[in-house]
Amino acid sequence: MPEAGGGSSRNPSVNRRPEEEVIERRRPGRAQASDLLARLRKPAAPTTAPAAPAAARAAGARGVDQVAADIAAQAARFLPGASTGVETDLFDAGLSSVDAVELVALMARELDVRVSLDDLFADARPRRLAQRWAAAAGLPVTGAGVGAAAPAATGAALALRSDLLPTDDHRAPAPQAHEDIATILADLALADRLPFSRQAEPAEPRRILLTGATGFLGSHLLLDLLRAGDAHVVCLVRAADDAAAEQRLAEALAGYDQPWSFEVRRRVTVLAADIRQPRLGLSEERWEELARDVDSIVNVAAAVDFLRGYPSLRQTNVLGPLLLAELAMTGRPKPLHHVSSVAVFNEVGIEKMGEDDPVAHIDRLFAGYDKSKWAAEAVLRRAREHGLTVTFLRPGAIGGHTRTGVYNPADLSTGLIGAISRFRTVPAFKFLNLAPVDWISRTTAAIVFDPKAWGQNYNLTGRAETLPELVKDMKLAGMNVRIAGWKDWRDDLLRRQETDPVPELDFLVRILSSPTAVKLFEALMFGPEAGSERTEAFVARHRLPPAERYGSEAQLKAFERMAENGVARLPSREDPPYLSFRERMKGQVGPVGEERDSSCRLAFTLSIASMYQVVRHRRIDVRGQVVCERIHPEPLTVVEGEIQVRPDEGVPRLHSNDHPLLRYRLVLEDRDGNRWWLEGFKTARARRDLWKQTRTLDIAIGREGEPAVLAGVVKVPGSSFLPDQIDGIQVDPRLSSQEQRLAKLAWLSWFFLQMGAGLAEPSLRAAAELLDLRRDAIDRDKDKLARKIRKLMIQREQNR
């Protein structure tokens, strides 16, 4: 137990009380990532700082091998049921990012082994963690170097490339860069072991092997492959057996609003497999069966983690595609369609990202994810030289589905949109290469089924979002945003998250807190627009939906779901009014069913928080006063109020031919604290004065919780309508004059379109009834004619 002063029993000079309290007080399951990060971010020591001498000697006396075994044992606490050894990649074994934060604290507390969170993400094998700690502490390191990830021959290759390694302050740490490049060079050499093969036969596939079907893009692609052709799809899913694999796929599809119907199950075979294992973890017979029966391979599976280092990602992201290339070249040659990423261009300062442009220099990539996607393309390009037909499909950021709104919570664009909508600040960027998942998926499926498209590179990035377009969209939607410099925006977000954590943005904060991962973010923000001429030509040739900007309208469904889940924040009544105007009415009211003998005046300010509010919910906010001496000698204040535009979608009121245009619902409070309700309708009726209908409001007033006691009619004076509701529109002053005009025009266009439709509905209904064009009218006419014919035939027979 810690001593009273907060120090460790093993090393009293080191205060580990914060880490201990966080872990020991955590609720069942896991501590909140925001709590852990807030406590661990401040006391984190640099990797190169030596541990306290006493602690270092105590741990060092156990030897690096023993320390590695101890780290593996501590990690096993987070991985029940998993086999955890000193060479096990802990993230591959199931360690989460939140677990990683806790594990770093446990290692310091229980083992006196202090490593940074970046060390753990860089290479999550216990032996490498022990070696890194020992080297930093100045202790003997046995077996140090590149470790088991690369063969011994790699040392020579490393020496040849040492001149390429980054050394300035803006590059990755040199030791890790040495190790990564050495491992990558060794992985590239593995491609030379592939067999030589003929090119795949250019025929539409009948049996497709798909990996990554439980992921965001893969789940959508599975259904689009089934829609695009008649092929049967074999899905490789990581699980204990085939039954568990099928269950996992079904749950994943349901989670992404995708069907798992009888027809889908009939055309899908699910196999328990693992692309990280030799022969995919399959038996030799099953491997040979796949090589014989499958005629196309689509690889979507990838470890998408922007914090993990190359050694932790290579098994899935590099060696997995290499294994699929071997399967494609075994037996009958098969095309391999590899879903890569524009991350292969994530070199800071790169000028072009065309489909056939050279990718980044490997020594200028920082994040392990970028390096792994680069290496995967490199090994598959070598496989091309052996005869493999391989297609590279490179999405950028993958946005939510434009129809269902399903989105990927781990995508950087999700965190960015969430942060911008919450804090109303946007970082200055050049382009966001962002496209919706449904467009990417449908285009990919079409490429898979077109042999003429195989063997090429495609940037599936849609049309890039620019900073002015994003700011304009948000302003016109009622979310005025401030542009900030990249570093200022990042610092502000980290500060906000520390003082008022938003758990849904934890993953974005972890990325922005990592010096290595933040380089990936910068490359995305300041890189050029991805060129996609070949993709655009393919889409046009196949008459697919063209690539459009993933703007506010396309994002709407996803944005709403993000708001429901707490990631984003929609405009609300608490925000400054986006647009407002006055409405004044006066008329007469009286007891219900009796003569209207008392004046009533209404003075309102109508406002909207955003165009989203009216377009999506058709609701206008109301505040103001009601003067009615029958209720109280002094004005009543509107406590709550809203107007619904065309509330019943053209359906007339009960037992009436009146079609509601606007419905007013208000809660009023008098000077004495009593509450009242007011409900009113502006209605449309055929063959009536349209101008009068839009200005006339039928109202009813009653005490809260009681029936109406007063009823009457109030009207907007013709002289005040134009000055108040058109000329008097006030728009958020933070918008420019041009943007204010656009906002006003957007509101008037939408509102008058709704009023026009509402006023036309009664006349259209009357015309339909007059012409009797309802479906059953034809049947009635047929019956009437048949009865007449039968009557004539009977009369004719009688006359004979």
C-alpha positions in Angstrom: 0.0 0.0 0.0 1.2 3.5 -0.6 2.6 5.4 2.4 0.9 8.4 3.9 2.8 10.8 1.7 1.5 9.2 -1.4 4.8 7.5 -2.5 5.1 3.9 -3.6 6.2 1.2 -1.1 8.9 0.2 -3.6 10.0 3.7 -4.3 8.9 6.3 -1.7 10.2 9.2 -3.7 7.7 8.6 -6.6 4.2 9.7 -6.0 1.9 7.2 -7.8 -1.2 8.0 -5.8 -3.1 9.5 -8.8 -2.7 6.4 -10.9 -3.6 4.1 -7.9 -6.7 6.1 -7.1 -8.0 6.0 -10.7 -7.5 2.2 -11.0 -8.7 1.2 -7.5 -11.8 3.4 -7.6 -12.9 2.4 -11.1 -16.3 1.0 -11.6 -16.7 -2.6 -12.6 -15.4 -3.0 -16.1 -13.2 -0.1 -17.2 -12.3 3.3 -15.9 -13.4 6.2 -18.0 -10.8 7.1 -20.6 -11.2 10.8 -19.9 -10.5 10.3 -16.2 -7.4 8.2 -16.9 -6.1 10.6 -19.5 -6.6 13.6 -17.4 -4.6 12.1 -14.6 -1.9 10.5 -16.6 -1.3 13.2 -19.1 0.3 15.6 -16.6 2.7 13.3 -14.7 3.8 11.3 -17.8 7.6 11.2 -17.8 9.6 11.2 -21.0 10.7 7.9 -22.3 14.4 8.8 -22.1 14.2 9.9 -18.4 15.8 7.2 -16.3 13.8 5.5 -13.6 14.6 6.2 -9.9 18.0 4.4 -9.2 16.6 2.2 -6.5 13.6 1.1 -8.5 15.8 0.6 -11.6 18.2 -1.6 -9.7 15.4 -3.6 -8.1 13.6 -4.3 -11.4 16.8 -4.7 -13.3 18.0 -7.4 -11.0 15.1 -9.5 -12.2 16.4 -9.4 -15.8 14.7 -8.1 -18.9 13.2 -11.6 -19.6 11.6 -11.7 -16.2 10.4 -8.1 -16.5 8.8 -9.0 -19.8 7.1 -11.9 -18.3 5.8 -9.7 -15.4 4.4 -7.2 -18.0 2.7 -10.0 -19.8 1.1 -11.2 -16.5 -0.2 -7.7 -15.8 -1.6 -7.4 -19.3 -3.4 -10.7 -18.9 -5.6 -9.1 -16.3 -7.2 -7.1 -19.2 -7.3 -10.1 -21.6 -9.3 -12.9 -20.0 -9.1 -16.0 -22.0 -6.3 -14.8 -24.3 -2.9 -16.4 -24.4 -0.4 -13.7 -23.4 3.3 -14.3 -23.8 6.3 -12.0 -24.0 6.0 -11.9 -27.8 2.3 -11.4 -27.9 1.1 -8.1 -29.4 -1.3 -6.9 -26.7 -3.5 -5.0 -29.1 -3.9 -7.9 -31.4 -4.8 -9.9 -28.3 -7.7 -7.5 -27.6 -6.2 -4.7 -25.5 -8.2 -1.5 -25.9 -6.9 2.1 -25.8 -8.5 2.6 -22.4 -6.9 -0.6 -21.2 -3.5 0.7 -22.4 -3.8 3.7 -20.2 -4.6 1.5 -17.2 -1.8 -0.9 -18.0 0.8 1.9 -18.1 -0.2 2.9 -14.6 -0.2 -0.7 -13.4 3.3 -1.3 -14.7 4.5 1.7 -12.8 2.7 0.8 -9.7 3.2 -2.9 -9.5 6.5 -3.4 -11.3 8.3 0.0 -11.0 8.6 -0.1 -14.8 7.8 3.3 -16.2 7.1 3.6 -19.9 5.0 6.2 -21.8 1.7 5.5 -23.5 3.4 6.2 -26.8 6.0 3.4 -26.0 3.1 1.0 -25.5 1.3 2.0 -28.7 4.6 1.9 -30.7 5.2 -1.8 -30.0 2.9 -3.6 -27.6 5.0 -6.7 -27.1 6.0 -7.2 -23.5 9.6 -8.1 -24.4 10.0 -4.9 -26.4 8.5 -2.8 -23.6 10.9 -4.4 -21.2 13.8 -3.7 -23.5 12.8 -0.1 -24.1 12.5 0.5 -20.3 15.8 -1.1 -19.6 17.6 0.9 -22.3 16.1 4.2 -21.0 17.1 3.3 -17.4 20.7 2.5 -18.4 20.4 -1.3 -17.6 21.7 -4.2 -19.7 19.4 -5.1 -22.6 19.5 -8.7 -23.9 18.3 -9.3 -27.4 17.8 -5.5 -28.0 17.3 -4.4 -31.5 14.5 -4.9 -33.9 13.3 -7.9 -32.0 11.4 -10.8 -33.5 9.6 -8.6 -36.0 12.6 -8.6 -38.5 15.2 -11.2 -39.4 18.9 -10.7 -38.5 19.7 -9.8 -42.1 17.8 -6.6 -41.7 20.6 -5.0 -39.9 22.6 -4.6 -43.1 19.6 -3.1 -44.8 19.2 -0.7 -42.0 22.8 0.4 -42.3 22.3 1.1 -46.0 19.2 3.3 -45.3 20.4 5.1 -42.2 21.0 8.3 -44.3 17.3 8.4 -45.0 16.2 8.5 -41.4 14.7 11.6 -40.0 16.8 13.5 -37.5 15.2 17.0 -37.0 12.7 17.9 -34.3 9.7 17.6 -36.6 10.3 13.9 -37.4 9.7 10.6 -35.6 12.2 9.6 -32.9 15.3 8.1 -34.7 15.5 4.8 -32.7 11.9 3.9 -33.5 12.3 5.1 -37.1 15.4 2.8 -37.5 13.4 -0.2 -36.2 10.3 0.5 -38.3 12.3 0.9 -41.6 14.3 -2.2 -40.8 11.1 -4.2 -40.2 9.4 -2.8 -43.4 12.4 -3.7 -45.5 12.2 -7.2 -44.2 8.5 -7.4 -44.9 9.1 -6.2 -48.5 11.5 -9.0 -49.0 8.8 -11.5 -48.1 7.0 -10.7 -51.3 9.9 -12.2 -53.3 8.9 -15.6 -51.9 5.6 -15.5 -53.6 5.1 -18.0 -56.5 4.9 -16.7 -60.1 1.5 -16.7 -61.6 -0.5 -15.9 -64.7 -2.8 -12.9 -64.9 -6.3 -13.5 -63.6 -8.9 -14.4 -66.3 -11.0 -11.3 -67.0 -14.4 -12.8 -66.1 -17.2 -11.5 -63.8 -16.7 -13.2 -60.4 -19.1 -16.0 -59.3 -17.6 -16.7 -55.9 -16.0 -13.8 -53.9 -13.8 -14.1 -50.8 -14.4 -11.0 -48.6 -12.4 -10.0 -45.5 -13.4 -7.3 -43.0 -17.2 -7.8 -43.4 -17.8 -7.0 -39.7 -16.3 -3.5 -40.1 -17.9 -0.3 -41.1 -17.0 -0.3 -44.8 -16.9 -4.1 -45.1 -20.4 -4.5 -43.9 -21.8 -2.1 -46.5 -19.6 -3.6 -49.2 -21.0 -7.1 -48.5 -24.5 -6.0 -49.3 -23.4 -4.0 -52.3 -21.5 -7.0 -53.7 -24.7 -9.0 -53.4 -26.7 -6.3 -55.1 -24.2 -5.7 -57.9 -24.2 -9.3 -59.2 -25.2 -12.9 -58.7 -22.0 -13.9 -57.0 -21.8 -15.9 -53.7 -19.7 -14.3 -51.0 -17.5 -16.1 -48.6 -16.8 -14.0 -45.5 -13.8 -14.6 -43.3 -14.6 -13.6 -39.8 -12.4 -14.0 -36.7 -14.1 -16.3 -34.3 -13.7 -19.6 -32.4 -15.8 -21.5 -35.0 -18.1 -21.0 -38.0 -21.2 -20.7 -35.9 -19.7 -18.0 -33.7 -18.4 -16.3 -36.9 -21.8 -16.2 -38.4 -23.3 -14.8 -35.2 -20.6 -12.1 -35.1 -21.3 -11.1 -38.7 -25.1 -11.0 -38.1 -24.6 -8.7 -35.0 -22.2 -6.5 -36.9 -24.6 -6.1 -39.8 -27.5 -5.3 -37.4 -25.3 -2.7 -35.7 -24.8 -0.9 -39.0 -28.5 -1.1 -40.0 -27.8 -3.8 -42.6 -30.1 -6.8 -43.1 -29.3 -10.4 -42.2 -32.3 -11.9 -44.0 -32.9 -15.3 -45.4 -31.8 -14.1 -48.9 -28.6 -12.7 -47.6 -27.8 -15.9 -45.6 -28.5 -18.0 -48.7 -25.8 -16.2 -50.7 -23.2 -15.8 -47.9 -20.9 -18.4 -46.4 -19.2 -17.5 -43.2 -15.9 -19.1 -42.2 -14.0 -18.6 -38.9 -10.5 -17.4 -40.0 -7.8 -15.0 -39.1 -5.7 -13.2 -41.7 -2.9 -12.9 -39.0 -2.4 -16.6 -38.9 -0.6 -18.9 -41.4 -3.0 -20.3 -44.0 -5.6 -17.9 -42.4 -5.9 -20.2 -39.5 -7.6 -22.8 -41.7 -6.9 -26.4 -42.3 -4.8 -27.4 -45.3 -7.9 -28.9 -46.9 -10.0 -25.7 -46.4 -7.2 -23.6 -47.7 -7.0 -25.7 -50.9 -10.7 -25.5 -51.2 -10.7 -21.7 -51.1 -7.9 -21.6 -53.6 -9.8 -23.9 -56.0 -13.4 -22.4 -55.6 -12.9 -18.7 -55.1 -12.5 -16.6 -58.2 -12.0 -13.1 -56.7 -10.6 -11.8 -53.4 -11.7 -8.5 -51.8 -9.6 -7.4 -48.8 -11.2 -4.8 -46.5 -9.8 -6.1 -43.2 -7.4 -3.8 -41.4 -6.3 -2.7 -38.0 -7.3 1.0 -38.0 -5.6 2.6 -35.0 -3.7 5.8 -35.4 -1.8 5.4 -32.1 -0.3 2.0 -32.6 3.1 1.6 -34.1 4.1 -0.3 -37.2 5.2 -3.5 -35.3 1.8 -3.7 -33.7 -0.1 -3.2 -37.0 2.0 -5.1 -39.5 0.6 -8.6 -38.9 -2.9 -7.5 -39.9 -2.2 -4.7 -42.3 0.9 -6.0 -44.2 1.3 -9.7 -43.7 -2.4 -10.3 -44.0 -2.6 -8.9 -47.5 0.6 -10.7 -48.4 -1.1 -14.0 -47.3 -4.2 -13.2 -49.4 -1.8 -12.5 -52.4 -0.4 -16.0 -51.9 -4.0 -17.4 -51.9 -4.8 -15.4 -55.1 -1.8 -16.9 -56.8 -2.4 -20.5 -55.7 -4.2 -22.7 -58.1 -6.4 -20.7 -60.6 -5.1 -17.1 -60.7 -7.6 -14.7 -59.0 -7.7 -10.9 -58.8 -7.1 -9.3 -55.5 -8.9 -6.0 -54.7 -7.1 -4.4 -51.8 -8.8 -1.6 -49.9 -5.9 0.7 -49.1 -6.0 4.4 -48.0 -4.9 7.8 -49.1 -2.8 7.6 -46.0 -0.1 6.2 -48.3 0.4 9.9 -49.3 0.5 11.3 -45.7 3.9 13.0 -46.1 3.8 16.5 -44.8 4.3 18.8 -47.7 3.4 16.4 -50.5 2.1 18.3 -53.5 0.1 15.8 -55.4 -2.1 12.8 -54.6 -3.2 11.5 -58.0 -4.2 7.9 -58.5 -0.9 7.1 -60.3 1.3 9.6 -58.5 4.2 8.3 -56.4 3.2 7.6 -52.8 5.0 9.2 -49.9 8.6 8.5 -48.9 8.5 5.8 -46.2 11.1 7.7 -44.1 8.8 10.7 -44.0 5.8 8.9 -42.6 5.3 9.1 -38.9 2.2 7.1 -37.8 2.3 3.4 -37.7 -1.0 3.2 -39.6 0.4 5.2 -42.5 3.5 3.1 -42.6 1.5 -0.2 -42.6 -0.8 1.0 -45.5 2.3 2.1 -47.4 4.0 -1.2 -46.8 1.0 -3.2 -47.8 0.8 -1.5 -51.2 4.6 -1.9 -51.6 4.5 -5.7 -51.1 1.5 -6.0 -53.4 3.2 -4.0 -56.1 6.1 -6.5 -55.9 3.5 -9.3 -56.1 2.3 -7.7 -59.4 5.7 -8.4 -60.8 5.0 -12.1 -60.0 1.8 -12.0 -62.0 -0.8 -11.0 -59.4 -3.7 -8.9 -60.7 -4.1 -6.4 -57.8 -6.4 -3.3 -57.6 -5.8 -0.6 -55.1 -8.9 1.1 -53.7 -8.0 4.2 -51.6 -10.7 5.9 -49.6 -9.9 9.0 -47.6 -12.0 9.7 -44.5 -15.2 7.6 -44.6 -18.3 9.5 -43.7 -21.7 8.3 -42.6 -24.4 6.7 -44.8 -26.4 9.4 -46.5 -29.7 7.5 -46.1 -29.4 5.6 -42.8 -27.1 8.0 -41.0 -24.9 5.1 -39.7 -21.4 6.4 -39.1 -18.0 5.1 -37.9 -17.3 6.4 -34.4 -13.6 5.7 -34.8 -13.1 7.7 -38.0 -11.2 11.0 -37.6 -13.9 12.9 -39.5 -16.4 11.8 -36.9 -14.4 13.3 -34.1 -13.6 16.4 -36.1 -17.3 17.1 -36.9 -18.2 16.4 -33.3 -15.7 18.8 -31.9 -16.6 21.5 -34.4 -20.3 21.3 -33.7 -19.8 21.3 -29.9 -17.2 24.1 -29.6 -18.1 26.1 -32.7 -14.4 26.4 -33.7 -12.9 24.9 -36.8 -9.2 24.4 -37.5 -7.8 26.1 -40.6 -7.3 23.3 -43.1 -6.8 23.0 -46.9 -8.9 20.0 -47.9 -10.8 17.1 -46.2 -10.8 14.1 -48.6 -14.1 12.8 -47.2 -16.8 10.7 -48.9 -19.9 8.8 -47.6 -19.6 5.1 -47.0 -22.5 4.2 -49.3 -20.8 5.9 -52.3 -17.5 4.3 -51.6 -19.0 0.9 -51.1 -21.2 1.0 -54.3 -18.3 2.2 -56.4 -16.0 -0.5 -55.0 -18.5 -3.2 -55.8 -18.9 -2.0 -59.3 -15.1 -2.2 -59.8 -15.0 -5.7 -58.4 -17.5 -6.8 -61.1 -15.8 -5.1 -64.0 -12.7 -7.0 -65.3 -11.7 -4.0 -67.4 -11.3 -2.0 -64.2 -8.9 -4.5 -62.5 -5.3 -3.8 -61.9 -5.6 -0.1 -61.5 -5.4 2.5 -58.6 -8.6 4.3 -57.6 -8.8 7.2 -55.1 -12.3 6.8 -53.6 -12.3 10.2 -52.0 -15.3 11.9 -53.5 -15.1 15.6 -53.9 -12.9 17.2 -51.2 -14.4 19.6 -48.6 -12.8 23.0 -48.4 -12.6 25.3 -45.4 -14.8 28.0 -46.9 -17.4 25.5 -47.9 -17.5 23.9 -44.4 -17.8 27.3 -42.7 -20.5 28.5 -45.1 -22.5 25.3 -44.6 -22.3 25.6 -40.8 -23.2 29.3 -40.8 -26.2 28.8 -43.0 -27.3 26.0 -40.8 -27.3 28.3 -37.8 -23.9 27.1 -36.3 -21.7 30.1 -36.6 -18.1 28.9 -36.2 -14.8 30.6 -35.6 -11.7 29.7 -37.6 -8.6 29.1 -35.5 -5.0 28.2 -36.2 -4.3 24.5 -36.1 -2.2 24.6 -32.9 -4.5 27.0 -31.2 -7.5 24.8 -32.1 -5.7 21.6 -30.8 -4.7 23.3 -27.5 -8.1 24.7 -27.0 -9.7 21.2 -27.5 -7.3 19.5 -25.1 -8.0 22.2 -22.5 -11.7 21.9 -22.9 -11.6 18.1 -22.7 -9.5 18.2 -19.5 -11.8 20.7 -17.7 -15.2 19.4 -19.0 -14.6 15.9 -20.5 -16.8 14.6 -23.4 -16.3 10.8 -23.3 -17.4 10.5 -26.9 -14.4 12.6 -28.0 -11.9 10.7 -26.0 -10.5 8.8 -29.1 -9.9 12.2 -30.9 -8.2 13.6 -27.8 -5.9 10.5 -27.5 -4.8 11.1 -31.1 -4.2 14.8 -30.6 -2.2 14.0 -27.4 0.2 11.7 -29.2 3.2 13.5 -30.8 3.4 10.8 -33.5 -0.3 10.4 -34.2 -0.8 14.1 -34.5 1.5 14.2 -37.5 -1.0 11.9 -39.3 -3.7 14.4 -38.4 -1.6 17.3 -39.8 -0.9 15.5 -43.0 -4.6 14.9 -43.5 -5.5 18.6 -42.7 -2.8 20.2 -44.8 -2.4 17.8 -47.7 -3.7 18.5 -51.2 -7.0 17.4 -52.7 -6.8 13.8 -53.9 -7.0 13.4 -57.6 -9.6 10.9 -58.9 -9.8 11.2 -62.6 -9.9 7.4 -63.2 -12.6 6.9 -60.5 -14.7 9.7 -62.0 -14.4 8.2 -65.5 -15.4 4.8 -64.2 -18.4 6.2 -62.3 -19.6 8.1 -65.4 -19.2 5.0 -67.6 -21.2 2.8 -65.2 -23.8 5.5 -64.6 -23.2 5.5 -60.9 -24.0 8.5 -58.7 -21.2 11.0 -59.3 -18.9 12.0 -56.5 -20.4 14.9 -54.7 -19.2 17.0 -51.8 -20.1 15.4 -48.5 -21.7 18.6 -47.3 -24.4 19.5 -44.9 -27.3 17.9 -46.7 -25.4 14.6 -47.3 -24.3 14.6 -43.7 -27.7 15.4 -42.2 -28.7 11.8 -41.3 -25.3 10.9 -39.8 -25.1 14.3 -38.0 -28.4 13.6 -36.3 -27.3 10.1 -35.2 -24.0 11.6 -33.9 -26.1 14.1 -31.9 -28.2 11.3 -30.5 -25.1 9.5 -29.4 -23.6 12.6 -27.8 -20.7 13.0 -30.3 -22.1 16.1 -32.0 -24.4 18.9 -30.8 -27.3 20.2 -32.9 -28.4 23.9 -32.7 -30.8 24.5 -29.9 -33.0 27.2 -28.4 -30.2 28.1 -26.1 -28.1 29.3 -29.0 -28.3 32.9 -30.2 -31.2 33.3 -32.7 -30.1 32.6 -36.2 -33.0 34.5 -37.7 -36.0 36.4 -36.1 -38.8 38.7 -36.9 -41.9 40.3 -35.3 -45.5 39.3 -35.6 -48.3 41.5 -34.3 -52.0 40.5 -34.2 -55.2 41.9 -32.8 -58.9 40.8 -32.7 -61.8 39.8 -30.4 -62.3 36.9 -28.0 -65.2 35.9 -25.8 -66.4 32.9 -23.8 -66.5 29.7 -25.8 -69.7 29.5 -27.8 -70.7 33.1 -27.0 -70.3 36.6 -28.5 -66.7 37.9 -28.9 -66.8 41.1 -26.9 -63.3 41.6 -25.6 -60.2 42.8 -27.4 -57.0 40.7 -27.6 -53.6 41.7 -28.8 -50.6 39.5 -29.5 -47.0 40.8 -29.9 -44.6 38.0 -30.7 -41.0 37.6 -31.7 -40.6 34.5 -33.9 -37.2 33.0 -34.2 -35.3 29.9 -35.4 -32.0 28.6 -34.0 -31.0 27.1 -37.4 -32.4 26.2 -40.8 -32.0 22.6 -39.6 -34.7 23.3 -37.1 -37.3 24.3 -39.7 -36.3 22.0 -42.5 -36.2 18.9 -40.2 -38.8 19.7 -37.6 -40.8 22.6 -39.2 -40.8 24.4 -35.9 -40.5 28.1 -35.1 -39.8 29.4 -31.6 -42.1 32.1 -30.0 -41.6 34.6 -27.3 -43.5 37.8 -26.5 -46.7 38.9 -24.8 -50.5 38.5 -25.0 -52.7 41.4 -23.8 -56.3 40.1 -23.0 -58.2 42.0 -20.2 -60.6 39.0 -19.9 -57.7 37.1 -18.4 -55.7 39.7 -16.6 -55.5 43.5 -16.7 -51.7 43.3 -17.4 -49.9 41.5 -20.2 -49.2 37.8 -20.0 -45.7 36.6 -20.9 -45.0 33.7 -23.2 -43.1 31.2 -21.0 -42.9 28.5 -23.7 -44.0 28.7 -27.3 -43.7 27.2 -30.7 -45.3 27.3 -34.1 -45.6 24.1 -36.2 -45.6 24.6 -40.0 -48.1 22.5 -41.8 -48.4 20.2 -38.8 -50.7 17.5 -40.3 -49.1 17.2 -43.8 -52.2 18.3 -45.7 -54.7 16.3 -43.7 -57.8 18.6 -42.9 -59.0 19.1 -39.3 -61.5 16.7 -37.9 -65.1 17.2 -39.3 -63.8 20.2 -41.3 -62.6 21.2 -44.7 -59.9 23.5 -43.2 -56.3 22.5 -43.8 -53.9 23.6 -41.1 -51.1 26.0 -42.3 -49.6 26.9 -38.9 -50.4 25.7 -35.4 -49.5 27.9 -32.4 -48.9 26.3 -29.0 -48.1 28.7 -26.1 -47.8 28.6 -22.3 -48.6 32.0 -20.8 -48.0 33.3 -17.3 -49.8 36.3 -15.8 -48.5 38.8 -13.2 -49.9 36.7 -10.4 -48.0 33.6 -11.4 -51.0 31.8 -12.9 -50.4 29.8 -16.0 -52.6 29.7 -19.1 -52.5 27.9 -22.4 -53.2 29.3 -25.9 -53.6 27.2 -29.0 -54.3 28.7 -32.5 -54.6 27.7 -36.1 -54.0 29.4 -39.4 -55.9 27.4 -41.9 -56.5 27.2 -45.6 -59.9 26.5 -47.3 -60.7 26.3 -51.0 -62.2 29.4 -52.7 -61.2 31.8 -50.0 -59.1 34.9 -50.0 -55.5 33.4 -49.8 -54.0 36.7 -48.4 -56.6 36.7 -45.6 -56.0 33.1 -44.7 -52.3 33.6 -44.1 -53.0 36.5 -41.7 -56.0 35.0 -39.7 -55.5 33.0 -36.5 -58.3 31.1 -34.7 -57.4 30.9 -31.0 -58.6 29.2 -27.8 -57.4 30.1 -24.3 -57.7 28.2 -21.0 -56.2 27.8 -17.6 -53.3 25.3 -17.4 -54.8 21.8 -17.1 -58.4 22.9 -17.8 -60.6 23.2 -20.9 -60.7 26.4 -23.0 -62.7 29.3 -21.6 -62.1 31.9 -24.3 -62.2 31.6 -28.1 -61.9 34.1 -30.9 -60.1 35.3 -34.0 -57.0 37.6 -34.3 -55.5 38.9 -37.5 -52.2 40.3 -38.7 -52.9 43.9 -40.0 -52.1 44.1 -43.7 -50.1 47.2 -43.1 -47.7 45.5 -40.6 -47.1 42.1 -42.5 -44.5 43.3 -44.9 -42.5 45.6 -42.5 -42.5 43.0 -39.8 -42.2 39.6 -41.4 -40.2 40.4 -44.6 -38.4 43.7 -44.3 -38.0 43.3 -40.6 -36.2 39.9 -40.6 -33.1 40.1 -38.4 -30.2 37.6 -39.1 -27.3 36.7 -36.8 -25.0 39.7 -37.0 -21.9 37.5 -36.9 -22.7 36.5 -40.5 -21.3 38.6 -43.3 -23.7 40.8 -45.2 -23.7 38.4 -48.1 -24.3 35.4 -45.8 -27.2 37.3 -44.1 -28.8 37.9 -47.5 -28.4 34.2 -48.3 -29.9 33.2 -44.9 -32.9 35.5 -45.4 -33.4 34.2 -48.9 -33.2 30.5 -47.8 -35.8 31.2 -45.0 -38.3 33.0 -47.2 -37.9 30.4 -50.0 -38.6 27.6 -47.7 -41.4 29.3 -45.8 -43.3 30.5 -48.9 -42.9 27.1 -50.5 -44.6 25.5 -47.4 -47.4 28.1 -47.4 -47.9 27.7 -51.1 -48.3 23.9 -50.8 -50.6 24.4 -47.8 -52.8 26.9 -49.6 -53.0 24.6 -52.7 -54.1 21.5 -50.8 -57.8 22.4 -50.2 -58.2 23.2 -53.9 -56.5 20.0 -55.0 -58.6 18.0 -52.7 -61.8 19.6 -53.9 -60.8 18.9 -57.5 -60.0 15.3 -56.8 -63.5 14.8 -55.2 -65.1 16.6 -58.1 -63.4 14.4 -60.7 -63.7 11.3 -58.4 -60.3 10.1 -59.3 -60.0 7.9 -56.3 -59.0 4.3 -57.0 -62.3 2.8 -56.1 -64.2 5.1 -58.5 -63.1 3.1 -61.5 -64.3 -0.1 -59.8 -67.7 1.5 -59.1 -68.0 2.5 -62.7 -67.1 -1.0 -63.9 -69.8 -2.5 -61.6 -72.4 0.0 -62.8 -71.7 -0.8 -66.4 -71.8 -4.6 -65.7 -75.2 -4.2 -64.0 -76.6 -2.2 -67.0 -75.4 -4.8 -69.5 -76.9 -7.7 -67.5 -80.2 -5.8 -67.3 -80.3 -5.3 -71.0 -79.6 -8.9 -71.7 -82.4 -10.1 -69.4 -84.8 -7.7 -71.1 -83.7 -9.1 -74.5 -84.3 -12.7 -73.5 -87.8 -11.8 -72.1 -88.7 -10.1 -75.4 -88.0 -13.3 -77.3 
